[in-house]
Amino acid sequence: MDRNNELLTNLDKLHTTELGVERIKRNLSLSTDDVVEWCRTRTESADAVITRKGKNWYVNVEGCIITINAYSYTIITAHKEKK
């Protein structure tokens, strides 16, 4: 199975912790409370570049990088891409 497809086929398992929600909202200056849905939408975007390094997936899209654990599908963090 293509590793990019592995993440995309398991988007329904995507989740994060309460602290993760706060961290992502702060790092990206988001006003939405549904951070998981925000990340899911960006991940399945045609513009998303998905790579896997070790135990994490990295989704580079719209000037930000979303870090997702490859085994539990937990969104660890997201931050703006450094220019």
OpenMM code with the backbone's topology and positions (N, CA, C; nanometers):
from openmm import Vec3, app, unit

residues = "MET ASP ARG ASN ASN GLU LEU LEU THR ASN LEU ASP LYS LEU HIS THR THR GLU LEU GLY VAL GLU ARG ILE LYS ARG ASN LEU SER LEU SER THR ASP ASP VAL VAL GLU TRP CYS ARG THR ARG THR GLU SER ALA ASP ALA VAL ILE THR ARG LYS GLY LYS ASN TRP TYR VAL ASN VAL GLU GLY CYS ILE ILE THR ILE ASN ALA TYR SER TYR THR ILE ILE THR ALA HIS LYS GLU LYS LYS".split()
positions = [
    Vec3(0.0850, -0.1196, 0.0000),
    Vec3(0.0000, 0.0000, 0.0000),
    Vec3(0.0883, 0.1243, 0.0000),
    Vec3(0.0519, 0.2189, -0.0818),
    Vec3(0.1219, 0.3464, -0.0855),
    Vec3(0.1074, 0.4144, 0.0500),
    Vec3(0.2193, 0.4633, 0.1032),
    Vec3(0.2146, 0.5205, 0.2378),
    Vec3(0.1286, 0.6458, 0.2454),
    Vec3(0.1224, 0.7234, 0.1387),
    Vec3(0.0339, 0.8397, 0.1392),
    Vec3(-0.1116, 0.7955, 0.1477),
    Vec3(-0.1455, 0.6904, 0.0733),
    Vec3(-0.2823, 0.6390, 0.0773),
    Vec3(-0.3161, 0.5819, 0.2144),
    Vec3(-0.2168, 0.5303, 0.2857),
    Vec3(-0.2407, 0.4757, 0.4198),
    Vec3(-0.2977, 0.5820, 0.5129),
    Vec3(-0.2414, 0.7015, 0.5107),
    Vec3(-0.2943, 0.8098, 0.5940),
    Vec3(-0.4319, 0.8521, 0.5430),
    Vec3(-0.4451, 0.8685, 0.4134),
    Vec3(-0.5726, 0.9155, 0.3572),
    Vec3(-0.6865, 0.8165, 0.3799),
    Vec3(-0.6572, 0.6868, 0.3800),
    Vec3(-0.7635, 0.5884, 0.4022),
    Vec3(-0.8009, 0.5766, 0.5492),
    Vec3(-0.7198, 0.6344, 0.6382),
    Vec3(-0.7493, 0.6269, 0.7815),
    Vec3(-0.7841, 0.7633, 0.8414),
    Vec3(-0.8288, 0.8560, 0.7590),
    Vec3(-0.8620, 0.9893, 0.8096),
    Vec3(-0.9745, 0.9862, 0.9125),
    Vec3(-1.0584, 0.8841, 0.9079),
    Vec3(-1.1669, 0.8730, 1.0057),
    Vec3(-1.1128, 0.8455, 1.1467),
    Vec3(-0.9879, 0.8002, 1.1584),
    Vec3(-0.9264, 0.7721, 1.2888),
    Vec3(-0.8551, 0.8942, 1.3467),
    Vec3(-0.8489, 1.0025, 1.2704),
    Vec3(-0.7781, 1.1228, 1.3134),
    Vec3(-0.8406, 1.1808, 1.4400),
    Vec3(-0.7574, 1.2123, 1.5381),
    Vec3(-0.8043, 1.2727, 1.6631),
    Vec3(-0.6891, 1.3469, 1.7284),
    Vec3(-0.7167, 1.4183, 1.8358),
    Vec3(-0.6129, 1.4848, 1.9136),
    Vec3(-0.6600, 1.4975, 2.0575),
    Vec3(-0.5715, 1.5444, 2.1432),
    Vec3(-0.6041, 1.5629, 2.2849),
    Vec3(-0.6538, 1.7053, 2.3081),
    Vec3(-0.7028, 1.7310, 2.4275),
    Vec3(-0.7455, 1.8672, 2.4612),
    Vec3(-0.6287, 1.9636, 2.4521),
    Vec3(-0.5129, 1.9199, 2.5018),
    Vec3(-0.3941, 2.0048, 2.4933),
    Vec3(-0.3520, 2.0254, 2.3481),
    Vec3(-0.3699, 1.9220, 2.2659),
    Vec3(-0.3393, 1.9340, 2.1237),
    Vec3(-0.4266, 2.0383, 2.0567),
    Vec3(-0.5534, 2.0407, 2.0908),
    Vec3(-0.6458, 2.1403, 2.0346),
    Vec3(-0.5962, 2.2809, 2.0674),
    Vec3(-0.5635, 2.3036, 2.1929),
    Vec3(-0.5170, 2.4364, 2.2349),
    Vec3(-0.3864, 2.4742, 2.1658),
    Vec3(-0.2928, 2.3790, 2.1570),
    Vec3(-0.1621, 2.4038, 2.0952),
    Vec3(-0.1785, 2.4395, 1.9464),
    Vec3(-0.2618, 2.3633, 1.8759),
    Vec3(-0.2815, 2.3861, 1.7330),
    Vec3(-0.3512, 2.5205, 1.7098),
    Vec3(-0.4539, 2.5497, 1.7886),
    Vec3(-0.5245, 2.6772, 1.7756),
    Vec3(-0.4294, 2.7944, 1.7990),
    Vec3(-0.3440, 2.7815, 1.8991),
    Vec3(-0.2485, 2.8880, 1.9311),
    Vec3(-0.1434, 2.9023, 1.8201),
    Vec3(-0.0866, 2.7902, 1.7758),
    Vec3(0.0204, 2.7946, 1.6758),
    Vec3(-0.0256, 2.8487, 1.5406),
    Vec3(-0.1502, 2.8209, 1.5034),
    Vec3(-0.2010, 2.8613, 1.3726),
    Vec3(-0.2985, 2.9783, 1.3792),
    Vec3(-0.3224, 3.0296, 1.4993),
    Vec3(-0.4169, 3.1397, 1.5196),
    Vec3(-0.5545, 3.1063, 1.4628),
    Vec3(-0.6029, 2.9861, 1.4942),
    Vec3(-0.7326, 2.9409, 1.4456),
    Vec3(-0.8437, 2.9863, 1.5390),
    Vec3(-0.9598, 3.0137, 1.4823),
    Vec3(-1.0745, 3.0501, 1.5650),
    Vec3(-1.1732, 2.9339, 1.5771),
    Vec3(-1.1548, 2.8292, 1.4968),
    Vec3(-1.2460, 2.7154, 1.4993),
    Vec3(-1.2223, 2.6287, 1.6230),
    Vec3(-1.3286, 2.5664, 1.6725),
    Vec3(-1.3144, 2.4727, 1.7839),
    Vec3(-1.2953, 2.3300, 1.7342),
    Vec3(-1.3304, 2.3034, 1.6077),
    Vec3(-1.3167, 2.1688, 1.5525),
    Vec3(-1.1845, 2.1571, 1.4768),
    Vec3(-1.0774, 2.1502, 1.5538),
    Vec3(-0.9423, 2.1446, 1.4993),
    Vec3(-0.9210, 2.0167, 1.4191),
    Vec3(-0.9773, 1.9061, 1.4655),
    Vec3(-0.9605, 1.7784, 1.3957),
    Vec3(-1.0196, 1.7866, 1.2553),
    Vec3(-1.1379, 1.8416, 1.2424),
    Vec3(-1.2010, 1.8551, 1.1106),
    Vec3(-1.1214, 1.9514, 1.0225),
    Vec3(-1.0690, 2.0583, 1.0819),
    Vec3(-0.9865, 2.1540, 1.0083),
    Vec3(-0.8644, 2.0823, 0.9505),
    Vec3(-0.7978, 2.0016, 1.0322),
    Vec3(-0.6795, 1.9270, 0.9873),
    Vec3(-0.7165, 1.8206, 0.8845),
    Vec3(-0.8279, 1.7532, 0.9059),
    Vec3(-0.8731, 1.6488, 0.8129),
    Vec3(-0.8989, 1.7094, 0.6731),
    Vec3(-0.9662, 1.8229, 0.6694),
    Vec3(-0.9953, 1.8898, 0.5428),
    Vec3(-0.8668, 1.9281, 0.4711),
    Vec3(-0.7700, 1.9819, 0.5444),
    Vec3(-0.6426, 2.0213, 0.4833),
    Vec3(-0.5655, 1.8988, 0.4349),
    Vec3(-0.5705, 1.7894, 0.5109),
    Vec3(-0.4962, 1.6683, 0.4753),
    Vec3(-0.5483, 1.6062, 0.3465),
    Vec3(-0.6794, 1.6080, 0.3245),
    Vec3(-0.7335, 1.5478, 0.2037),
    Vec3(-0.7366, 1.6433, 0.0855),
    Vec3(-0.6871, 1.7641, 0.1043),
    Vec3(-0.6784, 1.8619, -0.0036),
    Vec3(-0.5829, 1.8128, -0.1123),
    Vec3(-0.6118, 1.8488, -0.2354),
    Vec3(-0.5261, 1.8094, -0.3483),
    Vec3(-0.3890, 1.8759, -0.3395),
    Vec3(-0.3792, 1.9875, -0.2671),
    Vec3(-0.2525, 2.0600, -0.2544),
    Vec3(-0.1627, 2.0061, -0.1439),
    Vec3(-0.2134, 1.9150, -0.0629),
    Vec3(-0.1369, 1.8640, 0.0515),
    Vec3(-0.0209, 1.7758, 0.0049),
    Vec3(0.0959, 1.7987, 0.0637),
    Vec3(0.2130, 1.7144, 0.0393),
    Vec3(0.2341, 1.6319, 0.1659),
    Vec3(0.2139, 1.5010, 0.1550),
    Vec3(0.2193, 1.4120, 0.2707),
    Vec3(0.3471, 1.3296, 0.2649),
    Vec3(0.4238, 1.3348, 0.3748),
    Vec3(0.5456, 1.2538, 0.3838),
    Vec3(0.5460, 1.1822, 0.5182),
    Vec3(0.6188, 1.0721, 0.5229),
    Vec3(0.6328, 1.0009, 0.6492),
    Vec3(0.7806, 0.9914, 0.6835),
    Vec3(0.8117, 1.0324, 0.8055),
    Vec3(0.9480, 1.0211, 0.8569),
    Vec3(0.9374, 0.9511, 0.9916),
    Vec3(0.9871, 0.8279, 0.9965),
    Vec3(0.9807, 0.7527, 1.1212),
    Vec3(0.8378, 0.7268, 1.1635),
    Vec3(0.8058, 0.7679, 1.2864),
    Vec3(0.6736, 0.7378, 1.3420),
    Vec3(0.5683, 0.8441, 1.3123),
    Vec3(0.6046, 0.9470, 1.2368),
    Vec3(0.5110, 1.0563, 1.2126),
    Vec3(0.4847, 1.0813, 1.0649),
    Vec3(0.3613, 1.1254, 1.0386),
    Vec3(0.3243, 1.1795, 0.9091),
    Vec3(0.3381, 1.3304, 0.9179),
    Vec3(0.3807, 1.3931, 0.8088),
    Vec3(0.3883, 1.5389, 0.8010),
    Vec3(0.3066, 1.5821, 0.6802),
    Vec3(0.2091, 1.6672, 0.7065),
    Vec3(0.1228, 1.7177, 0.6001),
    Vec3(0.1564, 1.8648, 0.5815),
    Vec3(0.2136, 1.8969, 0.4662),
    Vec3(0.2522, 2.0338, 0.4347),
    Vec3(0.1470, 2.0908, 0.3397),
    Vec3(0.0703, 2.1881, 0.3897),
    Vec3(-0.0397, 2.2440, 0.3105),
    Vec3(-0.0720, 2.3854, 0.3576),
    Vec3(-0.1005, 2.4729, 0.2637),
    Vec3(-0.1443, 2.6107, 0.2926),
    Vec3(-0.0513, 2.6832, 0.3889),
    Vec3(0.0786, 2.6608, 0.3760),
    Vec3(0.1750, 2.7324, 0.4592),
    Vec3(0.1880, 2.6805, 0.6011),
    Vec3(0.1333, 2.5634, 0.6281),
    Vec3(0.1494, 2.5059, 0.7614),
    Vec3(0.1872, 2.3588, 0.7510),
    Vec3(0.2405, 2.3081, 0.8602),
    Vec3(0.2804, 2.1674, 0.8678),
    Vec3(0.2048, 2.1023, 0.9827),
    Vec3(0.1313, 1.9968, 0.9511),
    Vec3(0.0547, 1.9221, 1.0502),
    Vec3(0.1305, 1.7923, 1.0778),
    Vec3(0.1570, 1.7636, 1.2058),
    Vec3(0.2287, 1.6431, 1.2450),
    Vec3(0.1300, 1.5436, 1.3044),
    Vec3(0.1277, 1.4216, 1.2479),
    Vec3(0.0326, 1.3181, 1.2893),
    Vec3(0.1088, 1.1904, 1.3209),
    Vec3(0.0812, 1.1298, 1.4369),
    Vec3(0.1433, 1.0029, 1.4723),
    Vec3(0.0937, 0.8959, 1.3761),
    Vec3(0.1879, 0.8179, 1.3199),
    Vec3(0.1550, 0.7220, 1.2156),
    Vec3(0.0830, 0.5978, 1.2677),
    Vec3(0.0914, 0.5704, 1.3961),
    Vec3(0.0303, 0.4490, 1.4507),
    Vec3(-0.1054, 0.4758, 1.5140),
    Vec3(-0.1169, 0.5861, 1.5880),
    Vec3(-0.2417, 0.6152, 1.6584),
    Vec3(-0.3297, 0.7170, 1.5848),
    Vec3(-0.2747, 0.7806, 1.4822),
    Vec3(-0.3442, 0.8855, 1.4064),
    Vec3(-0.3829, 1.0039, 1.4949),
    Vec3(-0.3001, 1.0299, 1.5958),
    Vec3(-0.3176, 1.1462, 1.6821),
    Vec3(-0.2487, 1.2656, 1.6183),
    Vec3(-0.3216, 1.3763, 1.6067),
    Vec3(-0.2600, 1.5000, 1.5583),
    Vec3(-0.1776, 1.5541, 1.6739),
    Vec3(-0.0466, 1.5562, 1.6573),
    Vec3(0.0426, 1.5970, 1.7649),
    Vec3(0.0498, 1.7488, 1.7725),
    Vec3(0.0757, 1.8112, 1.6598),
    Vec3(0.0861, 1.9557, 1.6563),
    Vec3(0.0709, 2.0049, 1.5129),
    Vec3(0.0595, 2.1325, 1.4986),
    Vec3(0.0601, 2.1971, 1.3674),
    Vec3(0.1207, 2.3342, 1.3879),
    Vec3(0.1998, 2.3754, 1.2927),
    Vec3(0.2604, 2.5081, 1.3025),
    Vec3(0.2787, 2.5675, 1.1642),
    Vec3(0.2989, 2.6990, 1.1630),
    Vec3(0.3203, 2.7672, 1.0369),
    Vec3(0.4571, 2.7297, 0.9824),
    Vec3(0.4629, 2.7133, 0.8511),
    Vec3(0.5874, 2.6782, 0.7855),
    Vec3(0.6842, 2.7942, 0.7949),
    Vec3(0.8090, 2.7632, 0.8315),
    Vec3(0.9125, 2.8677, 0.8385),
    Vec3(0.9605, 2.8975, 0.6984),
    Vec3(0.9652, 3.0228, 0.6662),
    Vec3(1.0053, 3.0653, 0.5304),
    Vec3(1.1552, 3.0714, 0.5188),
] * unit.nanometer
topology = app.Topology()
chain = topology.addChain("A")
for resn in residues:
    res = topology.addResidue(resn, chain)
    for name in ("N", "CA", "C"):
        topology.addAtom(name, app.Element.getBySymbol(name[0]), res)
